[in-house]
Amino acid sequence: MQYFFKIAAFLAVLTVAAGEPEFTCRSNAPGNIQFAAEPVRLELKFENRGAFSGDVTELVRVTDFYGNGDAPEQHPATLDPKSVLKREISIPAERKGPFLVTYSLLKDGELVFCRNISGAVLDPVKAVDPEGSPIGMYCHNVQWNGKTELPILRNMGISWVRANLSWGRSEPERGKYDWKQGDASDRVLNEYGMHIMYNLVYPPRWAVTRVNIYGGNPADFADFAAFAARAVARYPKVLHWSVWNEPDAESHWEGGGAEYARLLKAVAPAVRAANPAVKILPGGVTGSAALAERFMRDLNAGGGRPFFDIYEYHYKNLELHRKLMKEFGWKDMPLWNTEEATGTGKSAQLVHDTVSGLACGVERTFLFLYTIRMTRPEEFEEFGPVVMVDNDGRPTERFPVVYTMGRELNGIRDCRDVSQGAIRLYSYRNGDGKPRYVLWSDDGKTRAVTLKSSGSLRAVDAAGNAVRLTPFDGFVSVPASEVTYLDGAEVIPAGRPMAEIGTPRDKPVFGSEFEIPVRFYNPGVTAFRGRALLAASPDWEIAKAEIPLELAPGTAREVVCRLKPRGLTDCTKSRLVLNLSRENGELTAYDFRDIELATPLDFSLASAFRWGEPRVRAAIANPTASPVMATIRFHVPGEAKNVSSMPLTLPPLTTSYVFFDPKLAAGKNHGNAEAALTYPGGTIRHSAALDWIAVKSSGNPPVRLRERANYSSPSRILFQWGGPDDLSAEAHLEWNAQYLTLSAVVTDDVHSAESESGLLWQRDSMQIWFDGMLFDLGLMKTGAALFRHDSKSENMKISFSVVREGNTTRYKISFPNPKGGFWRENDTAKLAFIINDADQGAERKGWLYYLSDIGDPRCRATAPEITLVK
């Protein structure tokens, strides 16, 4: 494939203060996504702004999303503070699929600047049955963004949109309506022919007496019913209305299923009177199985069933909801998943849940979410892993997976589960009536599978890459580690794969050869003769291995191949593809494996103690099979003279440790550290903010949590801590040979208890993150309870107690050494804890935390190590 580059380097005439460089990209296509038969033209611009000086090498690489592509264009440049580099790139219209442009600068062999620009060139998908389509999308602020987003969704074959209609914006004062948001949304959704599901959410302040995170319950349900009826009458084309959102979570709705049933009884008659054709949905319960089940049981007991038409849930627990529907006699009610999401690196799960849901009767799945504007770090952490496009409208790794699913499931009918063992296999038919399948493995081990096939097959991976397979003795073999779509013939799982890529024997390292086994098997009744080709990115130094093969019936063979990635470090992943072809060139089996490439050396910085004194520990990994000469330079930021340098000889296939003095001021236990590791071929730099926490066997100063800075809340809107009398704590740590003990005395003005150990964290409780395991400690109605979230802690003999007297609760928990044996001086363990506060509700309103805010699961990995000292 040819890519066209136009280079321009010149000095800017503007005077710019030294600082961070600026990189921009202009495109002829919104988000670099092109559905027309035209190229995507990109204009890249790098403004130095005093960041670098001297000679550099400019690299521009075009790859797929897996890092595979041609060698980068390389051009030398000399930078002064005002330099600007420009480049124009054209991605041809015939290059179908997602692409990634990587722009990098190398200086003295070190990667000093790197940016990725994503895009896609795709064929539009015309929905065969728009109204019956099983896939929808949640769109945020469609009234503002619809003109940009909806044309792309329509070209992806997505014709259903879930959007919010805010009560607070629509009726800011009682009886005074402002329909700007609703009218704008309705106009753009109808312009692009979308089928709409509206969520009625977010009450105005005047309508509630007790404010909570998302506004609070209406004080008078008749007010909400009147608004809902007006909205339904105003937008008669909208036939699906969801009342509230995730009402099983107290942050959204207080009072549980019984109180929500009262709301439905007020709202449903008004809505149906406004438009008898509408269907009502009950808000969509969360992915918490315990909360969802409790809510739905209370909703049923409260007589809520006649007041909604479609059972609605979010994310997971499909089997639970099917069980409840059967138990309640609701099995004939339509079932929708109105919020389905997945994290980074798990995009295929969107397909798993959508297809398996279809086979179990889920009529429609709405994916969460197309995009949302992110500015703060916590927003990138929360929404970055789930959006389809980024802030600039450019595709994330989820975009091609959703596009391919929309294309392959277009017009889907009669989806059935025909799985066998670990292979999840689903059959269905589209408008053309031909047999189609989608398969994957659910055991995390099976990477490929052989299928008995009645004819030639088209096989498509999750991102849309397609191949044509011709059976050998009636067999083909396909990948099962992610998602594979199949069409063209009937298939039956037949077990052991004909071609499979094994695990690399050595860590794949830039510029170094590594070995990787590939395995073959002949399931047929005649001898197989042909060849296999294992291929990586074509710009690798050793990019492929060709293997002539002759296999007798029922025999297997393993071959160890050698590959060698390029030496550049601006592209860290690659997809290996194994193709098995017969003598006549027909492809009969294939597999792929994604690998992460490592730099020849890498290191990390951590806090440590030596001889009772704080130190920075640099852990330097050499994954290569040869010793490496290197030098590490350590620097304390802000201390120009505080630089230490040490030459090293790093043994092969080991991790070496080097210690530096962080020069902490007396009484300080927090500081910053920087280090640079130089080796033949490059330099790696890392910085870290570190805490040094030494725990003596006894006599440690108490940990006092009494300040606003110690408190966190699930809401960014409301801060519900009333001071030390509302919630405060004093904690102590100590250790002996048998136990590391954490104790805390908590003051709390209002208490709540829980009858289910799995929900202790939602009530007054203590949660501890210890050595990568999460524990909940609290009082149930039956007494003190410890809930273990991790199976690896099942055999740990942990001592604990909880005693409550008035407004004071005393927690104590003692951990043995998880590695076995006794605790000793210089042992370390990752530790953090929180004190949860729920008052009288069914959901915690906030928590105090120490060392790391583990109330947010994303913070648990950042919990610091404590070190035991005498």
N, C-alpha and C positions, 0 to 999 in steps of 0.2 A: 504494500500500500504506500502511495506517495503522499507525503505531507509537504506543504510548501511554506518556506520561511523567508521572511524579508527582514533584513537586519539594518538597524540605524543606531549609531552611537554618537552622541554630541554633548557639548557642555551647555547646561542650562544658563540662561542669562539672569535668572532670578537669584537673589541672595537668600539662602535658606539656612536657618540655624541648625547646628549639628544635633543629631538625635536619631530616632528610629527611622530606617528607610521606609518608603511608601511604595506599595505595589498595587497596581490597578489593572483591571481587565475590562475592555469594552467588547461587545459582541453584537452581531446582526440578529441574534435570536434571544428572546427572553430566557434567562437562566441557561443559555447555551444549549437549549433543547430544541431540536429541529425536527418537525414532522413533515415539512415540505421537502420536495426533491431538490434541495439546494444545500450547498456547503455551509458549515458553521465557520464564520470568520471571526478570529479573535485578534484584538490589538492589546498586547501586553506592554506595560510601562513600569520600569523600575527607576525610582528616584532615590539617589544615594543619601541625600540630606546629611552628609558628614559622617555616615556610619562606618564606611570603609575607605581605605586608600591603597593605592598601589595596583599591581598586576593581579587580575583575577581571570578565571575561566568561566564563561557563561555557558550553561547547559540548558537545553530545552528538550524534554523527552515527551513523547506521546505514547501512551499505553492503554490497555484496557483497565478495568477496575481491579484486576488481579496483579497488575504490575508488569504484564507481558507486552512487549512492543519492540520497535526498532531501537537501535543504538541512538543516544541523544545527539543532537546537533551541538558541536562544541566550537566556541569562538573566544579568542582572547580579548580582553579589554583592560584598559587602565583607568582606574577610578580616582577622581579627586572629590572633594566635598560636594561639588555642585553637579557631578555627572548624572546623566539620565541615559538609560538604555531602553530602546524600544524594539519590539519584535511583532511581526504580523504572522499569524498562522491560519491556514485554511484546512479544515477537516472535510474531506470530500463527501458528497451526498451518498456515494455508493458504499461508504464505510458505515455499515449498520451496527448499532449497539452503543453502549455507554463508552465514554473515553475519559482519560485523565491526562491533563497536561501538567507536567512538573517543571517548574522554572527554578534553577539553582545557580548559586555562585560558589566556586571553589577558590580558596586562597591558600597557597602553599600546601596543597593536598588536604586541606580541612574544609568541610562543608560549613560555610558561614551564613548562607541564606537559602531558604527553600520555601516555595509556595506551590500548592496544588490547585488546579482549576478543573472542575468536572463538567461534563456535558454529555449529550447523547444525540445520535442521529437515528431516527426510528421511523418505521412505517406506521401510519395511523391505524387504529383499531376501530372499526365500525361495529357498535354493539348490535348483535343479532336480535336480542330481546331486551331492550332497555328497561322496561318495567319489571321484568322477571329476573334481572341481573342479580347474582348473589353477592356482589361486592359493592360496597359504598365507601365513602371517605368522609371523615370529620374535617370540616374546614372552619378555621377560626377567623372571625371578622370578615365573612364573605361579602358583607356590604361594601367593604373597602377594597378587598383583594380579588373579588370574583372575576373581574375582567382579565386578570393575569392567570389565575389558577384554573378556572373552569374550562377554557379551551384546551389546556393540557390534559385535564382529567377526561374530557370527552374523547380526545385522541388516544387515551389509554384504555378506552372501552368502559370507563366508569360513568354511570348515569345516575347514581344515587348519592346524595349529599346530606350529611347530618350537620345542622347549624343551630346556633343559639338564638332565641328571641328573648331579650332581656326585659323583664317586667319593670325593673328600675329605670331603664332608659325610655320605655314606652309610656309609662305613667309616672313621671317624676313627682307630680302632685296628685293627690286624690281627685279623680274625675277629670284631670287634664291630661290629654294624651298627646304624645309626640311619636309619630310612626316613621320618622326618618330612617332609622336603622332597619326596621322591618320592611318598609317599602323598597329601600335600596337593595336589600337582600332578595326580596321577592322578584324584583325586576330583573336582576342579573341572572338568578337561577332559572327563571322562565325563559330568558333570552337564549340560554344555552340548552334548553330542553331537559333540565335536570328534574329528577324525582326527589322530593324533599321530605326530610324528617326534621321537624323543629323540636328543640328542647325549650320548654318554658322554665326560665331560671331567674335567679338573682332579684330578690324583692327590693322595692324602694325602701328607704329608711322610714318613711312615714307609716309603712304597713306593718312594722314589727315593733314589739316592745322589748324583746331580748335579742340583742345583736350577737351573731356568731360569725365564724370565719367567712362564710359565703352569704351573709346577710341576715339569716335567721328565719324562723317559721313565721308565716303570716299570723298576726294577732286575730284576724277575722278571716276565716276561710272564704267567706262570701266575697271579700274584696278580690282575692285571687281568682275565684270562679268567674267574676264579672270581667276581669281582664282577659282571662283565657277565652271566654265566649266572644268578646270583641275581636280578639286576634284571629280566631277561627273564622269568624264571619268576614273579616277584612281580606283574608287570604284563602279563598274557596278552593284553589287548586292544590293546596297543601292538605293531604289526607292522612298524615301520620303525625301525631303530636305526643311528645313524651313529657310527662308531668314531673318537674324537678329533675335532679341528677344525683345518682348514688345516695338515695335516702337511707341506706343502712349505715352510712357513716355519719356520726353525730356532727361532724364539722359541716355537713351539708343539711342535715335534718335532725331535729331533736324529737324524741318521743317514740322512735322505732316504728315497726310495722303497724301497730294498733293506731297510733296517731296518724300515720300516713293513710290508713284505710279511711279515716274520717275525712281527710283532705280529698281523696278520690270521690267519696260520696257527695261532696259539695261540688267538685269540678266537673265530673263526668256528665251529669244531667245538663248542665249549662252548655258544655261543649257540644253534646249531641243535639241539643235543641238548635244551636247555631248552624250546624252542618251534620245531618244524620249520616253522611257517608264517611265521616272521619273514623280512624282507628286510634285508640288511646294506648299508650305504653307507660309502664309504671316506673320510670326514672332510671332503670339499669343499676342493679346492685353491684358493689365493688368486687374485686378479686379475692377478698377475704372470705374463705369458706364459712368460718364460724359466724361472722357478722351477717353474711348473706342468708345463711340458713335460719338464723334467729329472726331476721327481719321478715323473710317470706312466710315463716310459720305464724308470726304474729299478724301479718297482713291477711293470711287465710282465715285465722281465727277471728279477726276483726270484721269479716264479711266483705273484704275488698274485691273478691273475684268478679262480681258482675260489672265492675266499674272500670275495667280495662280489657283490651282485646288481644294484645300481643305480649307474651312473656319476654322480658328484656333483661339481659345480664351483660356484664363487662368482663373482658379478659379471659377468664378460665373457669374451672369447676363445672364444666358442662355436665359431667355425670351426676353431680349433686343436683343440678337444676332439673335434669331429666327425671331423677328419682323423686324429687319433690312434686313435679308436675303429675307423675303417675300416682303418687300417694294422694294428692289433692283432687284427683279426677280431672286434671287439666290437660291430659295428654294430647287432645285434639287442638289445643291452642297453638297458633303460630309461635315460633321461637326465634328471636333475633339476638345476635351479639352486636351491641351498638358501640363497643369500644374495644378494639383489638390492637395491641401494641407489642413490640419486641425490641430488645436492646441491640447495641452495636455488635456485629459479628454473628447475629442470630436471625438475620432477615428471613431465612427460609422458614422459620417458625410461623410467620404470617401465613404461608401456604399450608403448612401442617394443620394449623388451627382452622383455617377457612375450609379446607377440603374435608377434614375429618368431621367438622361441624355439619357440613352439607350432608354427609352420609348418615349423620345422627339426627337429621331433621331441622338443623338451623337454616332458616330460609335466607337470611341475609347477615353479612358481617361487615361492619363499618370499621375501617382501619383508622387508627389514631397515630399521627395526624398529618395533614398535608404539610403545613408549615405554621410557624408562629415566630414573631419577631423576638429575638433573643439579644439581650445586651449585658446582663449581669452574669458572673460566673455560675451562680446557682441555676440560672435559666438554661445555660448551655448544658449543665450537668443533668437537669431534669428533662429537657426536651430534645437536646442534641441527638441522643441515641434513638429517637422515635420518629423524627420528622422525615418526610420524603424529599424535601428540598431545603437548602440552607437559607440564611438571611438574604442571599443574593439570588435566590430562586434556582440555584444549581443543584443537580441531583446528588443525593446521598446514596449509600450502598443499598438502601431499601427501594429506591426508585425503579431500577431495572427489574427487581424481583416482583414488584407490584405490576409493572407494565406487562411482564411476561405472563403472570398469573391472569391478568385481565384478558390477554390475547388467547391463551391456551384454554381458559375456561369459558370463553365467549359462547353463549347459548347453551351452557351445560344443562344436561337432563339426566335423571335417573342415576345419581351418584350412589355407588354401593361399595361397602367395605368388603374386599376379598383378600384380606391380609393373611399371611402365613408366618407365624413366629415373629421374629424381630423385623421382618419386612412388612412395612405398611403399604399396602397396594389398594388403590381405589379405582374402580372402573366407572366410566361415564360415557355419555354420547353427547355430541354437539349437534348443531343444526344439520350437518351433513350426514348424520346417522352412523358414521364410522366408529368402530370401537376405539376408545381412548383410555389412557391410564395415567395416574401419577403415583410415584412410589418414593419411599425413603426408608431409612433404617431408624428405629427408635431405641436401639440398645447402645448407641455411641461407639460401637466396635465394628459392626459390619460395614465395610466400605463399598463393596460392590456385590452384585448378585447376578447369577445366570437365570435367564428366563427361557422357557419353552415357547417358541413363537411360531405362529402359523404362516408368517410371511414377512416381507420387508417392513422395517419400522423406521419412523422418524423419531429421533430422541432429542430432547431439548433440556438444557440445564436450567437452574433457577434464574439465571441472568439472561436467558434467551438464546444462547449459543446452540446451534442445531447440527446434527449429523444424521446420515442415513446408514442404517445397519441392515446387513443381509445375513440371514441365519446360516450357520454351519450345522449340518445334521439336525436342523430344526431348533438350534440354540443361538441366543445372543447373550451378551453380558453388558451391564450398564452400571454406572455409579449409583450408590444408595446413601452416601454420606450427607447429602444435602437435599435436593429435590430433582427428580427426573420425570419429565412428561414424555409419554409415548403415544403414538397413534399409527394406524395402518394395518394392524393385525391383532388377533387375540393372543394374550400371553398368560403364562402360568409360572410362578416362581419355581425354580429348579435347583436352588441351593448354591453351591460353591462357585465363586466367580471364575470366569475364563481368563480374565486379566485384572490384576490388582496391584496398586502401588503400595509398598510397605512403608514403614517408618524409617527415616534416614538414620544410618548407623552413626554418623557424625553430625554435629550441629552444623547446619548450612551457614557458611561464613563467606562474606564478600572476599573475592580474590583467592579462595582456597577450594580445592577439590573436596567433595564429600561423596560417600557411598550411600546408595539407596537400593534396597532389594525390590524386584518386581517378580510377581508370581503368576504362573499360567497353569491352566487345567483344561483338559479335553474331556467334555462330558459326552461326546458323540460315540458312534459305533464304528467310525472310520478314522484313519490317521489324519491328523491336522498338519498341513504344510503351509507355511506362510512366513510372515515376519512381524515383529513388534517394533514400534518406535516410541521411545520415551523422549519427550521434548519439553524444554523450558523456554524462557524468553529467548528469541533468536539472537539477541545481542550478548548472550553469555559467552564466555571464553570457550567452554565446552557445553553446548546447548542441547545436544541430543545423543542418544545411544540407540543404534540399530541392532536388532537381535534376530537372526534367522532362527526359525522354530520348526521342529518336527516332533509332534507328540502323538504317541500311540493312544488308542482309546482308553479312557479312564486313568491316564497318567498325568502327573503334575511336574512342574519344573520351576525352580527359583533361580534367577539371574541377578547378580549384584552389578549395578551400573555406576559409573563415575560421571559426575557433572561438576562444572565449575562456574560459579557466578562471576560477573564482571567485578572489577575492583572498586567501582564508584559506589557511593553510599547515599544517593539521593532517592533510592527506590528500594524499600525494605521488604517487599513481599513479591511472591511469584506463584503462579499455578503451574504445576507439572501435569502433563497430559500423556497418557499411555494409550496408544492405538494398536490394536491387533487386527491384522489383515490377512486374508487368504492369498494364495499364489496369484490369483487373478486380480488382486488389488482391492477386492471388496472388503469393506470394514465390517467386522463381525462382533467386536468387543472394544470397550474403552473404559478408562477410569481417569480420575484427576485427583490431585492432592495439593492443597494450598500450604505453602511454607513461608515462614518468616525468616528473612536473612539477618544475620548478626554481623556487626563490625568485628574485625579480627580480635579486638580487645574491647572490653567495656568494664565499667566500674560503677559502684554506688557509694554514697556517703551516708553514714549513720552515726548516731551518738553511741558512746561507749565509755567505760571506766577502766583505767589501768592503775593498779596500786592505790585505788580509792580516789583517783583524780580524773576529772572529765577529759575525754579525748574524742577526736573525730576518727572514725574507722573507715578507711577506704577498702572496699572489697573489690579486687581486680580479677576478672574472669578471663582466662585464656582458653577459648574453646578449640584452638587448633592443636594439631598433633605434633607441633614443634615448639621448642622454647623461644621466647620473644624477648629481645632487649627493649626496655622502655624507660621512660623517666616520668615521674609524677611530681607536679608542682602544686603545693597547697597554699591557699591565700585566705586570710580573714578579711572580708570586705570592710572598707573604710580604714584599714591599717596598711598603708602603702609599704611599710618596712617589714611587715609580718608575712614573709614569704618563705616557705620551706621547699626544698627540692631534694629528690631522692632517686638515684639510678636503681633499676630493677632488672633482674633476670627472672622472667615468669615461666615456671615449668608448664609443660603441655597438659591440657585437659584438667586444669586445677584452678582453684580460686585462692589468690594470695591476699594477705591482709597487711595494711600499713596504717600506723597510728600517728596522728598529729595533735598538737596542743592547740585548742581553740582560743586560748588566751581570754577566758571568761573573767569578767570583773567579779570581785568578791560578792558573794550572795546571789549571783545570777545563775540561772539554769537554762537560759535560752540564748541562742546565737545563730549566726549565719556562717556558712563555709562555702568555699569555691575550690575547685581543683581542675587541673588540666593534665591529661595523660597523653604523652607523645610517644609514638612508636613508628617503625618504618612504614610509611604510607599514609600517616594521618595523625590527627589530634582530636581527642574527645574532651569536651568540657561539661562539667556538671556543677550545679549549685544546690544547696539545701538549707532550709531553716530547721534547726534541730533543737530538741529539748533533752537535757540531761537530768534524769530523775533517779536519784539514788535512794534506796529503801534500806534503812538499817534494821537490824533484828528487833530493836525496840527503841522507843524514845524519839520517833519521827514527829516533826511538827504536824499538827492537824491540817486537813484540807477543809477550808471553810467556803461553802457555796451560799452566798448571801447577796450577791450583786446582780444587777440587771445583765451584766456581761456574761454571767453564768447560765442564763435562762434562754431556752430556745422554744419555738412554737411551730406547729405545722402550718401556721398561717403567716403570710407576709403582710396581711392586712391588719389583723388584730393582734395585740400583745396583751396576754391575759394574766400576767403575773402581778400580784398585788403587793409584793414586798416580802420580807423574811417571815412575817406571820402567815402569809399565804403558803409559802413553801421555802424552806431553807434546810441546809444539812451541814453536819460536821463529820468528816470521815477520817479514818486512821488506817494505815498500812503497817504491817509488821510481818516477820517471818522467823521460822525455826527450821530445823532439818525436815520436819514432816509436812509443814503447811506454810503457804503464803496466804495471809489472812487480811481481808478487807472488812471493816466494820463501819457503820454509819448510823448516826442519830439524826432523824429527820423530823422537822417540825412542819405540820400540815394542818390547816384549820378545818378542812372538811375531808372526810374519808369515804372511800368506796371499796367494796369487796367484789370478788368475781367467783363464779361457780365453775368456770372452765379454765384449766391451767394454761391452755394455749392462748388465752386472752388476758393473761396477767398484765402484759405490757400496756393494755388499754386502760387499766385502772391504776390506783396508787401502787407503785412497785419500784423495784430497783432492777436495772438491766446492767449486766457486766459483760464486756468484751474481753475475753482472756485467751491469749495464745491462738487467735483465729476462731474461737468458739463463742457463741452467744448464749447467755443464761438469763432467765427471768426469775426474780426472787420476790415473793409477795405473800399476802395473806388471802387465802380462800375462806369460804364459810366454814370449811373443815379444819382450818389451821394453816401453818406455814407450808409453802409449796415452792419447789424449784422446778422450773420447766427448762429442759435442755433442747435447744434448737438443732444440735448437731449430733449425729449418731456416733461420731468418734469419741464423744464424751460419756457414752453410756456406762462404760466400765470404770470411770473415775470415781473414787470414793471421796465425795465432796461433803463436807460438814456445813450445815447452814441452820440459821434460826431467824425468826421474825417475831418480835414482841411489841404489842401496841398498848400504850397507856395514855388515855386522853388524846392530846394533840401530838404526842411523841411516838414515833415508831423506831425501833432499834433493829437494824439489819446486821447480820454477820454471816460471812461465807469464807470457807477455808479451802484452798486448792492444793492438792498434792502436785508434785512435779509431773507434768504430762509426759515427760520423756522417761519417767520411771526413776527409781532411786530417790536420793535425798536432795533437798535444796542446799546449794553451796554458795559461798561467796563468788561473785562475778557471774552467777547465772542471770539470764535475762528472760523477760516475758513481756509480750505486748499486752497492755492493759488500758482500759478506759471504762467509765461507768456513767450512768445517768439515773436520776431520780424522777420517775414519772408522776404526774399529778392529774387526776381526773375529776376531782370534786365529786358531784353526785351524778355525773353523766355516764353514758355508756362508751365514751371515747375520751382518751387523754387530751387535755387542753394544752399541755406543754411539759417541759422537763428541764431540770438542772443538769449540767454535764461537767465532767472533769476529764481533761487531757484530750478528748476528741468527742465531737458531737455525734455519738453513735446512734442517736435517735433518728438520724438520717443514715440509711444503710450505706450510702456512698462514702461516708466518713470513716467507716470501720477499718478500712485498709490503711488509713493514716494514723491509727492509734500508735503512740510511741512505745518504745521499749522502756521498761524499768529495769534497773540493775541492782542486784542484791549486794550490799556491802556490810561490813562488820560495824 
